[in-house]
Amino acid sequence: MTTITDTAPVPASRDTTGAPKRARSARGGAVLSALAWLIGILFVLPVLWMILTSLHSEADAATNPPSIAAPLSLQGYAKFFGASTGASPWPPLLNSLTSSVLSTVLVLLFAIPAAYALSIKPVRKWTDVLFFFLSTKMLPIVAGLLPIYLFAQYTGLLDNIWLLIVFYTSMNLPIAVWMMRSFLAEVPVEMLEAASMDGAGLVRTLREIVVPVVLPGIAATSLICFIFSWNELLFARVLTATVATTAPVFLTSFVTSQGLFLAKVCAAAFVVSLPVLIAGFAAQDKLVQGLSLGAVK
């Protein structure tokens, strides 16, 4: 008598002998991971080198080749905070923080309604409007320096922090509108129709429906506008003197005719870049979400 044995189908994750298959992309994934770590280290290495140099004395920081194992010292930070010169960095840091934060808030207040009109409720010839916004970034920034300086001189706004706030707002508004439009285009229309049927007005729809959905995009846009405002040097250098001096302008004062003091300059550069690093780390999850939002439909 013949016995028939039923054999179950071999799963796709196993070969003909029943042994588990090795994922084909495992080796490729390992190579990509190693490459990503290498690129990340290359980007972080200059920052780590700057921090290490700031913790050395001026004599050790100026050696060639650099003395990595030199004793650590806080002389550079002491000089930056005015221990020997008496020049306090706090007013320029507060000026940069004030102008960057307030200009970013104003940019969001203007960019979100504009992007809403260009994406969810598109106006006529909205592509021309977007091109106009983009065309404002094509002009070399130095070309507008003299007219803005003459305007500030005529209106008495030289060395005034509010002039920088208005300028940073206008400088970041085009890129913010472009970014927010791509984020708002991902908002489901059904949610807006449901809000409209429930009697929600435009302001309530923006506040309670649109903003929570595109919060990662708002975080990404805010961080980019904050970084652009914080790092701006040219106009702050020309339009300010003593009262409204920003942190980048204060940082350039450490490069004098007496020489380049590496430890002090590296300490100043690290302190000035610290707010941006903190903001980036605090919003890194929202930043990744926001930058990838709209990339894949």
Secondary structure, DSSP 8 states (H G I E B T S, - for coil): -----------TTB-TTS-B---THHHHHHHHHHHHHHHHHHHHHHHHHHHHHHTS-HHHHT-SS--TTS----HHHHHHTTTTT---SHHHHHHHHHHHHHHHHHHHHHHHHHHHHHHTS--TTHHHHHHHHHHTTTS-GGGGHHHHHHHHHHHT-TT-HHHHHHHHHHHHHHHHHHHHHHHHTTS-HHHHHHHHHTT--HHHHIIIIIHHHTHHHHHHHHHHHHHHHHH--HHHHHH-SSSS--HHHHHHTTEETTEE-HHHHHHHHHHHHHHHHHHHHHTHHHHHHHHHTTT--
